[in-house]
Amino acid sequence: MSKPVKVRFAPSPTGDLHVGNIRTALFDWAYARHTGGTFLFRIEDTDTTRVTDEYIQAAIDTLKWLGLNWDEGPEVGGDNGPYLQSQRLGIYAEWAKKFLDQKDAYHCYCSADELEAVREAQRAANVAPGYNGHCRDLSAEQIAEFQAEGRLPVVRMRMPDGGTTFNDLIRGDVSFDHKFVPDFVLVRGDGSPLYTLAVAVDDVMMKVTHVLRGEDLLSSTPRQIRVYQAMGLAEADYPVFAHLPFVMGQDNAKLSKRNGEVSIAWYRDKGFLPEAICNYLALLGWSPGDDRENVTMKELTELFTVEKVHSSPARFDMKKLEAINGDKIRALTIDEFLDWSLPFLTKAGVISGTAEEIALVKQALPLIQERIIMLSEVPAMLKFLFVKDFVVETDSVAKIIDDASKAVLNRSLKELAPLTTWNHDSIEAALRSSLIEDMGLKPRIAFGAVRIATTGSTISPPLFESMELLGKEASLARISAALEL
Ligand code: GLU
């Protein structure tokens, strides 16, 4: 009987998670959910110079925000913790000691300068760079000499001659000749473990069955397999690997953590919905076998298989993501749309959050639901309803209020003032019969002037509905004020 599936997502939070990480996390999650297995979340924070507590928290918050719930890991716990590598240092030290005792690993005393000199010589001789095995078989005297010099040794894994072949679920058989996989460092001179040791030890100890991760880590696989061997793991028990193709930028450049624009925090602040991001990323490099553009989280968990992941790089297309986000915003109920919009409105200072303001926002949201692609557009669209002492703000808008528009505004004022019923139908009827029919103006000219006067902008929700929500008093006051410009 095959083992229950356990998939892990194991970021090193040296910055905000980016699109590539999240696509990996999403596929990990989807595979775990599809198979009814376990989704494990582990923080690989052994690089203490680059990982910060803020980034760790941000990684946790991002997964939560996206709805990628985990069964084992930070905050939820589990039987195989701790799930922060910085809390597992003793475990790695024990394994490193065991590898030294077994002679799978050895102490290497080479200094940084000596290693650099070796690399230099390799470059000059045009041979593959890598550790030359200098300290593999030191005599007791040599060791005593290095120790007397006060050198702090690193622990290095001995790579046997030959090669490593493993079956990758996406790429098929992948082979590495050990000529190109030199002996590698497991533990630094200061006793801290390196990624290759920690990741392999944890995957084994946490009983991970499937490693789905970015293809940038493909070349580390033979080293990890070497660690499994030293741990005494039978080949049948190695985790199964699947290396996901890169997510490329539009210009074919690699997307990277350092590119701020692709951090998930950036998308959240712009007002992308997690569902849109998951929907878009799910179809970036995977498809269930048709050319659909939409997939829900439920469908993803039903349909996701690694076999359907493409082996060629996927290209990130912002326009597509925006279009999907617009679709998802339109699909929200008004209450959901309200919940998503309120933080944007308060953050922008448009509302303070009173019940009265919220009620007005709720009335106005249906007017803009069809028109926006990101939640960050909401404040600018609705601001006109909440500004107290209204002024037509920008010079460019003020310039549009010329003599011709003043004639329009004068007439509008005259027609609107006597209205006893103030709703979009009565406003529209009054303005159409006077401005379009009587004055013979084109709607763009006629209504454009009224729009600028009442909302302060050339872009606003539908005009008559906007004026209805604004109320008669404020609408007329703003038209009068525009006439003073
Ligand atoms: N911690 C590694 C990284 O963020 C990934 C580890 C893995 O998936 O094997 O690059």
Residues whose N, C-alpha, C, O or C-beta is under 5 A from the ligand:
A	BS01	LIG	A10 P11 S12 E44 V199 R213
